[in-house]
Amino acid sequence: MWGTGHAYEQYVGRWSRQVAGPFLAWLAAPAGAAWLDVGCGTGALVSTILDRTRPASVLGIDRAGGFVQAARAQVTDPRAQFLVGDATQLPTDARHDVTVSGLVLNFVPDHAAMLREMVRVTRPGGTVAAYVWDYAGGMQMMRHFWDVALELSPDDAQVDEADRFPICAPDALAALWEAGGLTGTTVTAIEIPTVFRDFDDYWQPFLRKQGAAPAYLATLDAGVQTQIRERLEARLARTGDGRIPLTARAWAVQGRVP
């Protein structure tokens, strides 16, 4: 589902970069911290950590070698390092001050195992935090797609990210963090604008097979794909200059290691 840096950037990476700033402001970590980004992707969150928090170091880990390669090419700051590794078996024993994960938790089958690893590599008193898209309604670019796709193929409801990822809700995130032994757990919503310059800017990333919705679209025959495209093109409101203004909401959670 994931693995190619450019396709990811066009589909959702450009929007995840916008979430990173408000997320880091909410964490309010002190300067000089050692950071770990679990599931770093192409380096969007790492880049923002470097730009905004004055860290001592940032380690990014992702299981997709293509993402790690793209991150190394894009992020050349000597404070940053990138490794290939699994979120449930992190290839580090270092103790970090802040361990974070952006838009990854729901794609890891064992959420508790991922959180245990994040806690393991964080020093006592350190912060463990994550954010995920609100697939049930707040991530509009995906919600519109699934609503149209399931109008045409209602028997495929089980592939809808809202149903597949119940962890992407505030109560579920808080419960996971509390069960993981973290203290002072809090959850907040982060909403950003996602403005597409025209319909092609919205639609083309769905054709690149990166992510749950594009991967599902690729399994459909050409006729159904055309129907989805036509219904979406009719459905999405535009401004006078042809832009499509949508919004995206993420849920963020943080807690401290005892």
N, C-alpha and C positions, 0 to 999 in steps of 0.2 A: 504493500500500500504506500509506503514512504521510502524515499531513498535518493531521489534526484533533486539537487539543490534548486535549479532554475524553475522547475515546475512547481515546487513547493512555494517558492517566493511569489510566483504569480498567483497561485491559488489562495494561500492564507498567510504566507510569511510577511507580506507587506502590511497586513493588518496586525499580526502579532507584535510587530515592532512598535505599533502605536499603543498597545496595551502595556508594554514593558515599562514605559516611563511612569504612568500612574501607579503601577504595581510597586516599583521601587520607592516612590515617594511615600506610599502607604507603609512599607516596611521600615523606612527611616533608619537604616543601618548606619553605624558610625563609619567614618573614613578609616582606611587602613585595615579593613577586614579581609579575611581570606574567604573567597566565595567558591561554591561548587554549583554548577548548572547541570542538572540531570535531564538528559534528553535535549541536548543543546541545539539540535537541528543545524541550521546554517549560521548560527551565531547571533541571532537577533537580540536575545536577552543578554548574552555576554557583552555585545557591543554597547548596549545601553548601561550595563553595570560599569564598564570602563569609562564611559562618558560622564556618568552622573554621580558615582559614589566614591570616587578616589580609592579604589581597592588596593590592597597589597598584592593580591593575586586573584585570578579567576581560572578555574579548571572546568572545561566543558566536556561532557561525556555523552556519546550517542551510539546506539548500536548500528546505525546506518553509516557505512563507510563513505558513501557519496556525500552525506551531510557533513561529516567530519572533514572531508577533503575541501568542500565548499567553505566551511567555517575557517579553516586554516588559510585559505586563499584570501578571504575577505577581512579577517581580523589579524592584523600583523603586530599589534601591541605586544611588547615583550612580557607583559604581566599575564598574558593569556596563554593557556595550553589546552590542547584538545586531544582526547583519547577515544578510541572505539571501545565500547563496553555496554553491558546489559544493566538496565536500571535495577534489576533485582539481585545483581551480583556485581556491585560497583568495583572497578579495578583500582581501588585506592584504599589505604588505611589511614590517610591523613585526617586530622580533625579540623574541620572548617568552622568559621564563625557563622556563616550564613549558607544554608543549602536550599536551593530553589529548583523549581521545575515549571516550565511554561508550556501549557497545552499538550501535555504528554500523559498525565496520570490515567486518563480514561482508556488509552490505547494499550496499557500494560494489564494483562489479564489478572495478575495478583496485586491488587492495590496495597494490601497490607504488607506484602513482601517488599514492595518498592519503598513504602514509608519506613519500614524497619531499617532498610539500607541507608536511607537518607538520615535517619536518626543516628545510626551507628557511626557515620563519618562526620558528625557534627559535635562540637565540644559541648560540655555541660554549660547551660546558660545561653547557648547559641540558638539561632532561629532556623526553623524548617518551614518552608512556605511553598505554595504552588498556586497556579491559576489554570482554569479550564473554560472552554466556551460553554455558554448556556445554549445547548442544542435544542432544548424544549421550545424556545421561542425567541430568545434574545439574540441569537446569531442569525440575522435576517437573510443574509445571502444564501445560507444553507437551508434555512427553514422554508423559504420560497421554493427552492428546488425540491425538497422532499414533499411538500404539500402537493405540488403539481405531479411529481412522479407517482405518488400513491393514489392520486385521483385516477390515473391511468392503469395502475397495477396495484390495487388494494391488497392483494395477497402477499405483497412484498413488504408489509408493514414492519416485519421483524428486522429489516436492514436499516430502518430509520434511526439516525444517531440519537434522537431523543429517547427511543426505547432501548437502544443498545447500551447507552451510557448513563444509567441512573445516578452514577457518582457525581455527575455534573450539575449538582444542585446544592444550595447552601447547607441544608440540614445533613445531607449525606457526607459532605466534606467535613463539617464540624464533628460528626460522629466518628469518622475515620481518624481524624487527628486526636480526638480525645481517647479513643480506643488504643491508639499508638503510644499513649503515655505522655503526650505533650501537654504543657500547661499554658494557661492564658490564651486558649484558642479563640480566634476571632475570624469572622468571614465578612467580606465586603463585595459589592458589585462594582465593576469597572465597565463603563460604556464608552464606546468610541464611534465616530462617524466612519462609514465605509462608503465612499463616494466613487462610483464607477464613471469613467468619462463617456461611455456609451454602452450599448448592449453587448458588443463584441468584447469589450473589456471585462464585462461580467461573465460572459458565456465561455470564451475560449479556455480559461483555466479548467473548466469542467471536462474538457476533452483530453486532458493530459494524464489521466489515470493516477494522479497523486491525491490520496485522501479517500475517505469512505464514499462520498457522493460521486466523484469522478470514476472511482473503481466500479461502482455499481452501474453507472451510465455505460461504461465500456462493455458490460455484459448484455446490453439490450440491442435488439436489431435496429437497423438504420431508420426504419419507419417510426418506431417508438421514440428514438432519440429526436427525430424531427418534430414529433408531436410535443415532446417536452420543451424543446427550444421554442416552438411557436407559441405555446401557452405561456411560457415565462416572458417572452417578448411582449405579449399582450398584457400581461399582469403587472409588470413592473412600471411604476410611475416615473416620469421624467421631468426634469426642469426644462425651462425654455431653451437652454443650449444643449439639450440632449443628455445631460448627466442623469445618473440614477442614484439618488441619495438614500442610502440605507444606514442602519446602525448595527453594531455588534456589542453584545454584553458578555463579559467573562465574570466568573465567580472566583475570588481569591481567598485563600485560607492561610493563616500563619499560627504558629505556636512555638513555645520554647522547650528546649531539652532540659529536663530536671537536673 
